[in-house]
C-alpha cells in the first residue's frame, strides 16, 4: 500500500498525512451508499451524521479483506508547505463501519437510521 505518508493517532482515531503535491496511489473512485448517504468522490459529506462537519470523500483503497474509505478531514498550510490529513474508515457493510483507534485497536459502528451511529 502506498497511501500513507505518515501516521498519527489521537483521541479521534488514526489519520494519515500527505504532502499536497503527492497524489496517493492505488485509490479507486466508486460511488458508495453508506447509511442513508450517497458518497461521491470529490464531494463533501457528513456520512449520515457520522462526522460533526462535512469532510471530502476521496475514494476507496483495498487493504486486506474490507475496502477502506478515505476522507480528507483537514488541510494545513504553513512555512514548510501544505499537508493534507486523511481519515481512513473500513467499510464492513452498507450500515456498518470500523474506525482504527490505535495500533491493534478499533471500534465498529452500526447505522441505526436518522443520523444515529452506535
N, C-alpha and C positions, 0 to 999 in steps of 0.2 A: 504494500500500500504506500503510495507516495503523497497522500494528502497532508499529514501533519507537518508543520514547520517546527513547532514546539508545543508542549502540552503543559497545562497547569490545572490544578484542582482548587476549587473554592467551595464555600458552603452551597453554592448554586449548582455544582456539578463539575463535569470535565469540559474543558474548552481547548480549542486548537488555535494557534496564532500563525498567520502567514503574512509575508511581505505583500504589499499591494500590487507590486509588479509581477509577482509569480502566480501563475494560474494552477490550481490543483489538477492533477491528472487522475484518470480513472473514474470520473464523475459521469453519471447518466442523468438525463434530464426528463424523467417521466412526470406526467400529471398524476397526482395521487389523491385518493379520498381517505381522509383520516378523521374519525369522529364525524361531525357534520360539515367538515371543511374540505374544500377542493383546493389542493396545493398546486400552484402553477409556478415553475421556475422563474425567478426574477421578480415575483410579486410579493408584497408584504402580507403577513397573516399573523393572527394570534393563535392559530390552530385550535379553534373551538374553545377558546378561553384558557388554554394551557399556559401561554406566555402572558405576562402582565401588560405588555405593549407589543405592537406589531413588529415583527422581525422578517427579514428577507429569506424566503425559501430558495436555496441554491440548487439542490438536486439530491441525488442518491448515490452512494457507493456501496458495494457489497464487500464486506469484510467478515468472512465466516458464514454462518447459517442464515442470518437475517439481514435484510438491507438496512442501511443506516441513512437517515435523512439528515441533511446538512442545512443549518440555518446560520446566516450572518447576523450576529447579535450586536456587534459594535465595530466601529472604525476609528482608529486613533491616529491623529496627525501631530507630529512634533518635529523637533530639530533633526531627529535621526531618520525621518521618513514616515511612511504610512504603514500601519499594521492593521490587519483585519482579524477579528475574533469570531470564531465559529463554534456553535454548539452542535454536537452530533447526538442524535436520538435514534435508537434502534426501533424499527417497525416490526412488532410481533404479530399484528393483525390490524384490521381496519379500526378497531376500537381499543387496541392495546399497544402501549409503547413502553420502552425501557430507557432510563437515563443512567449513565455511569456517574456515580458519586465519589468514587475513589478507586485506587488500584484494587481490583478484585471485588468491588462492591457496586451495587446498582439498586435501582428502585423501579418497579413496574407500576404503570398507571393504567386504569381501565376507564374508558369514557362511559359515563352514565347518562349522558344527554343533557341538553340545556346548559352547555358550557361547564359541566362538572366532571373533573378528572379525579379519581380516587385510587 
